[in-house]
Amino acid sequence: MHCPDISYGAAVSQNALLQRRHRTHALVEGALLTDIAIVFLLMRAYLPVLFVRPVLLAIATVPIVMLVQRRGFKITILAGIAAYILFSALVGPILSFAVVNACIAGMLVGLGRRIGLHPVVNTIFTGVIYGIVDLIIPQIVGVFVFRYPVHDLVKSAQNFVGVLFRFSRFVATRVHAPSPMMHDLHIWEKPVQEHWQYAWFGLWVFNGITTMYLAVLVVHVVLRRVPEYTLAHQRASE
């Protein structure tokens, strides 16, 4: 005679087995994709060329974006932590923060793609967040953790702003800029030096936007050649 309890138990066991299998597939996929990112980050670590490093970082974000789109943020974070530990064993814990940079950039681009943002909007949106989360906040935390002399840092920032204005006046003089422009540069120098925080914040946000511009561009060029069903979200793995 057929027993309902036995059938129900078998169905539950089968469902648990399938969930475990999907979970294993997701973890393996995350490990493989982050390993691909590590290859490019290793090239970036051992090829300290100014214009090559940003390109390699942008390429390293592509597998992270694929992982976000296919498996979601939870698996991506777990795979990123494992990749950081592995990369630390190869190049040390400091240089391994490149993995954090690539994962944050990849997750931001992946988030923009999942909600359907246009590449231009995605660049601005992710660039501002990347500049704040990955560039500005770590610097502020580093000042307090390593107890840097804040007064000296402020003076350095003000001197840097002054150098930027002097360089701007030099360029304006070379290109024979009109006198009102030269006068405006001279007037704005002192206020900007006094309120250097805005210039510093804007500079790093601009840096974040340029970084994400390259990442979004590389991701768009590469992933548009990948079939949609390959990038489809694998719900069964969640």
ZABAMI-983865 format. One record per residue: x, y, z of N, C-alpha, C, CB in turn. Coordinates in steps of 0.1 Angstrom, whole numbers, plus 2048, in hexadecimal, padded with zeros to 3 digits. Glycine has a CB too. Example, Ala and Ser with C-alpha at 12.3 -4.5 7.8 and 13.67 -1.06 7.14 Angstrom:
<rs>
8847C784E87B7D384E8847DF84E8717D385A/8807EA8478897F584788180084F88D7FA839/
</rs>
This chain:
<rs>
8097F480080080080080980D8007F680080D/8058177F880D8237F780C82B80380982B7EA/81882F80981883781581B84681282383281F/81284F81581485E812820863819807866815/82385F82582E86582C83B86282582E85F83B/83C85582084985181A84A85980D849842817/83F85B8058408637F98448717FB8338627F1/83E87780684188580985088680D83888A815/85587C81586387D81A86C87C80E865872824/8698738048718717F887187E7F086C8657F0/8668857EF8658917E786D89C7EE8578967E6/86C89D7FB8748A78028838A48018718A7811/88789780289589480089A8977F2897885803/8928947E88958977DA8978A67D888B8917D1/88E8AE7DE88F8BC7DD89B8C27E38828C37E2/89E8BD7EF8AA8C17F78B78BE7EF8AB8BB805/8B78B27E98C28AE7E18C48B77D58C189F7DC/8B98BB7CE8BA8C47C38BF8D17C78AC8C57BC/8BA8D67D28BE8E37D78CD8E37DA8B68E77E3/8D28D87E08E08D77E48E88D67D78E28CA7EC/8E38D07CD8EB8CE7C08EC8DC7B98E48C47B7/8E08E47B98E18F17B38EA8FA7BB8D28F77B3/8EA8F97C88F39017D09018FE7CD8F08FE7DF/9058F17CC9128ED7C89168F27BB9148DE7C8/90D8F27B19108F77A39139067A49048F479A/90B90D7AC90C91C7AD91A91F7B49019227B6/91E9187BE92B91A7C49379177BB92C9127D1/93590C7B39409097AA94191379F93D8FB7A4/93591879A93592279093B92F79592792478B/9389327A193E93E7A794D93D7A99389417B5/9529317AC96092F7AE9679317A09639227B4/96192B79696792B78896893A78396092277F/95D94178595C94F77F96695878794E954780/96695779497095F79B97E95B79996D95E7AB/98194E79698E94A79299295178598F93B790/98995277B98C95A76F98F968772980959765/98896E77B98B97C77F99997D786981981789/99D97378E9AA9737949B597278A9AB96779E/9B396B77F9BD96A7759C19787709B9961769/9B798076D9B998E7689BE9977739AC994762/9BA99577F9C099D78A9CE99978D9B799B797/9D298D78B9E098978C9E89907819E297A78B/9E39917759EA99876A9EB9A776E9E299675D/9E19AC7749E19BA7789EB9BD7839D39BF77D/9ED9B378C9F79B4797A059B47929F59AA7A1/A089AC788A159AA783A189B2776A1899C780/A0E9BA771A119C3766A0D9D176BA089BF75A/A159D8773A129E5778A139F076EA1B9E8784/A0C9EF762A0C9F9758A00A0175AA0D9F274A/A02A0F7599F7A1875D9EAA167569FCA2675B/9EBA147489DFA147409DAA0573E9E2A1A733/9E29FB7439DE9ED7429D69E974E9EA9E4740/9D99EE75A9D39EA7669C49EC7669D99F0772/9BF9F87629B09FA7629A99F17589ADA0975F/9B09EE74D9A99E57439A89D77499B19E5736/9B29D274F9B29C57559A89C47619C09C175B/9A79CF76999C9CF77398E9CF76D99E9DC77C/98C9D676297F9D675B97C9C875697F9E0750/9869C17509849B474B9819AA7569909AF743/9879AC7629859A376D9779A577398F9A6778/9709B07709629B17759589AA76C95E9C0775/95C9A576095299F75794D99275E95999C74A/95698876295097C76894997F77595C97376C/94C98A77C94498D78893699178494B999790/93599977A92899D7759209917709299A7769/92698876991F97C76591A97477292897375D/92297377C91E96C78891297378F92A96B792/91398078F9089887958FB98578E90A997796/8FB9857808EF9847798EA9757798F298776A/8F396C77A8EE95E77A8EB9597888F9955774/8F395C7928F195679F8ED9607AA8FE94F7A3/8ED96C7A88E99767B28F597A7BB8DF96F7BB/8F29837C48FC98A7CD9029817D88F69967D3/8FA9787DD8FE96F7E890A9667E48F39677ED/9089607D89139577D391F95F7CF90D94F7C7/91C96B7C99279747C59309787D19229807BE/92997C7DC9319807E89399747EE9279857F3/9339697EE93A95D7F394695A7EA9319517F4/94495A7DD94F9577D495A9627D594A9567C5/95596F7D795F97A7D89689787E59589877D9/9629747F096A9717FC9749667FA96096E808/97095B7F39799517F09849557E79719457EA/98095D7DD98A9627D499596C7DB98496A7C8/9909747E499997C7EC9A39747F49919867F5/99E9697FA9A79618029B195A7F999F95680A/9AD9557ED9B694F7E49C09597DF9AE9487D8/9BC9657DB9C596F7D59CE9747E09BD97B7D0/9CA9747ED9D39787F89DF96E7F99CB979805/9DC9627F79E79587F79F195A7EC9E194A7F7/9ED9607E19F69627D69FD96F7D69EE9617C9/9F797A7DA9FD9877D99FD98F7E69F698F7CE/9F79897F09F69907FD9E99977FFA0199A7FE/9E599A80C9D89A080F9D69AE80A9D69A081D/9E19B68089DF9C48049DB9C47F59EB9CC806/9E49BE7EC9E19BE7DE9D49B67DB9EC9B77D7/9D09AE7E49C39A67E29B79AE7E29C299B7EC/9B89BB7E79AC9C47E79A89C77D89AF9D17EE/9B09C37CE9AC9C47C09A09BB7BE9B79C07B7/99F9B07C59939A77C49879AE7C999699A7CC/9889B57D497D9BD7DA9789C77D09819C37E7/9829CE7CA97E9D87C09779D27B498B9DF7BB/97C9C77AF9759C07A49689BB7A797E9B579F/9669B67B39599B07B894F9BC7BA95A9A87C5/9539C77C094A9D27C29469D77B49509DD7CA/94F9D97AB94C9DF79E9439D57969599E1796/9469C879793E9BE7909309BD7969449B1791/92E9BE7A39219BD7A99199CA7A59229BC7B8/91F9D67A59189E27A19149E27939219EE7A4/91D9DD78A9199DC77C90E9D277A9259D9773/90F9C67819059BC7808F89C178590A9B0788/8F89C97908EB9CE7958E59D778B8EE9D67A2/8ED9E07858E79E977B8E19E176F8F29F2776/8E89D676B8E39CE75F8D69C77638EE9C475B/8D69C27708CA9BA7748BD9C37758CD9B4781/8BF9D07788B39D87798B19E076C8B59E2784/8B99DD7628B79E27548BC9F07528A99E1752/8C69F57588CBA027568D2A037498D4A06761/8D1A0E7428D9A117368E7A127398D4A1E72E/8F1A0D7318FFA0E734904A1B739907A0A728/8FFA26733903A347378FEA367458FEA3F72D/8F1A347488ECA367558F3A2C75F8DDA33756/8F6A2075B8FDA1676390BA1B7678FDA0975C/911A2275E91FA2776091EA3276B925A2C753/915A3B76A914A46773910A4178190BA5176E/906A38781900A3378D90AA2B7958F4A2A78A/911A2178E91BA19795927A2179891EA0D78C/92BA2A78F937A32791937A3A79E93AA3B786/92BA417A192AA487AD92BA3F7B991DA507AD/924A347B9924A2B7C4932A257C6919A207C2/938A217BB946A1B7BC94FA257C294AA167AE/94EA327BD957A3C7C2956A3E7D1955A497BB/949A3E7D6947A407E494BA337ED938A437E7/946A287E8948A1B7F0956A167EF93EA117EB/95CA167E3969A0F7E2975A197E2968A087D5/973A267E197EA2F7E197EA397EC97EA377D3/972A3F7EF972A4A7F9972A44807966A537F7/968A3B80A966A35817973A2E81C95BA2C817/97AA25813986A1F818991A2981C98BA1680E/992A3481599CA3E818999A4482699DA4980D/98CA48828988A4E83598BA4484097AA52835/987A3783E98AA2D848999A2B84B984A1F844/9A1A2B8409AFA2A8419B6A358499B5A29834/9B0A418489B6A4C8509B5A4A85F9AFA5A84C/9A9A458639A7A428719AEA35876998A41874/9AEA2B86D9B4A1F8729C3A208739B1A14867/9CAA278699D8A2886A9DDA358719DEA2885C/9D3A3D8759D6A4987D9DFA538769DCA4588A/9DBA568699E3A608629E0A6E8689DFA5F853/9EAA768679E8A8486C9DEA8C8639F5A8C86D/9D2A8E8689C8A948609CCAA285B9BBA95868/9D3AAA8649D6AB78609E0AB78549DDABF86C/9E9AAE8549F3AAD8499EBAA983C9FEAA484C/9E2AA083E9DAA9B8329D2AA782C9D1A90836/9CCAAF8359C4ABA8309CDAC48299BDAC183C/9D9AC782E9E3AD08279E7ACA81A9EFAD3830/9E9ABD8199EDAB780D9E2AB88029F0AA880F/9D5AB68079CAAB87FE9C9AC67F99BDAB3805/9CAAD08019C9ADE7FD9D5AE17F39CAAE7809/9E1ADC7F69ECADE7ED9E9AD87DF9F9AD97F3/9E3ACC7DF9E0AC57D39D6ACD7CB9DAAB77D6/9CCAD37D19C2ADB7CA9C9AE77C49B7AE07D4/9D2AED7CC9DAAF87C69E2AF57BA9E3AFE7D1/9E8AE97BB9F0AE47AF9E7AE27A39F7AD77B2/9DBADD7A59D1ADB79A9CEAE97949C5AD479F/9CBAF379C9C8B007969D4B0678F9C3B097A2/9E0B047959EBB0A78E9EEB037809F8B09796/9ECAF67809EDAEF7749E2AF376A9ECAE0776/9D6AF676F9CBAFA7669CEB087609BEAFB76E/9D4B117689D8B1E7639E3B1D7599DCB2776E/9ECB1375B9F7B117529F2B0C744A01B07757/9E8B037459E2AFE7389DAB097319D9AF273B/9D3B107399CBB1B7349D3B2672D9C2B2273E/9DFB287339E8B3272D9EEB2D7209F4B35737/9F1B2071F9F7B1A7139EDB1A7089FBB0C716/9E0B1870B9D6B177009D0B256FD9CBB0D704/9D5B2F7049D1B3D7029C2B3E7069D3B426F4/9BEB3A7129B1B3B7169ADB497199AFB32723/9A0B4D71899CB5B71A99FB5F72898DB5C717/9A0B6C72A9A3B72737999B6F7419A5B81735/98CB6F73E982B6C748984B5E74E974B6D743/988B5574698AB4774B996B4775598DB3D740/9A1B4E7529ACB4F75A9A8B567689B8B56754/9A0B6076799CB67773993B5E77B994B7376F/98AB56775982B4C77D98AB42784978B46774/995B3D77D99DB337849A4B397909A8B2E77A/9A8B4578F9AFB4C79A9A5B4E7A69B5B59795/999B527A298FB547AD98BB487B4983B5B7A7/989B3D7AD984B307B398FB297BA97FB287A8/99CB2C7B89A6B247BF9A6B247CE9B4B297BA/9A4B307D49A4B317E2998B2A7E89A4B3F7E6/98CB2C7E4980B257E9981B167E8973B2A7E3/986B117DD986B037DB991AFD7E498AAFF7CC/99CB047E79A6AFF7F09A1AFF7FE9B2B087F0/999B08802993B0880F988AFD81198CB16812/981AFA807977AF080797CAE47FE969AF5802/987ADF80198EAD47F9986AC87FA99CAD27FE/97DAC6804975AB980596DAB77F896CAB9811/967AC17F395EABF7E7967ABB7DB957ACC7E4/972AC17D997BABE7CE980AAF7D0987AC77CD/984AAC7DC988A9E7DF97DA947DC98DA9D7ED/971A977E1966A8E7DF963A8D7D095AA937E6/962A987C995FA987BB96AA907B395EAA67B5/976A927B7981A8B7AF980A7C7B098FA8F7B5/97DA777BC97CA687BE96FA637B897DA647CC/964A6B7B8958A667B195AA667A294CA707B4/962A7079D965A6F78E96EA6378B96CA7D78A/977A60794980A54793977A4879298AA5379E/96DA4779B964A3C79B95CA3A78E95BA3C7A7/957A46789950A4677D958A4177194AA5377A/965A4677096DA42765971A3376697AA4A765/973A2E773975A2077596AA17770979A1D783/95EA1B774952A1477194EA15762946A18779/952A2075C950A2274D957A17746954A30749/964A1574996BA0A7439669FD74697AA0B747/9619FA75295C9ED75694F9EB74E9599EC765/9469F474E9399F374793B9F17389309FF749/9459F87339489F772494C9E8721952A01720/9569E372995B9D67269509CB7289679D372F/9499CD73393E9C37369349C372B9379C7743/9309CF7269269D071B92B9CA70E9229DF718/9389CC70B93D9C76FF93E9B76FF94B9CD6FC/9429B270B9449A470C93799C70E94D9A1718/92E9A171692299A71991799B70F91C99E727/9189A470690E9A56FB91099A6F190F9B26F4/91C9936F291E9886E991A97B6F092D9876E6/91697C6FC91297070490396E702916970713/8FE9626FF8EF9606FE8E896470B8EC9526FA/8DC9697098D496D7158D196271F8C7973710/8CE9567198CB94B7228D794772B8C793F71A/8E394A7268EF94772E8F095073A8FC948726/8EC95D7388EC9677438E096774B8EF97573D/8D695E7488C995E74F8CC95B75E8BF955749/8C49617678C595E7758C19507788BD96877D/8C994877F8C693A7838BF93A7908D3932783/8B293B78F8AA93C79C8AB9307A589C93E798/8AE92479E8AE9187A78BA9187B08AF90C79E/8C49207AE8D09207B68CE9297C28DB9257AE/8C49317C38C293A7CE8BD9337DA8B89467CB/
</rs>
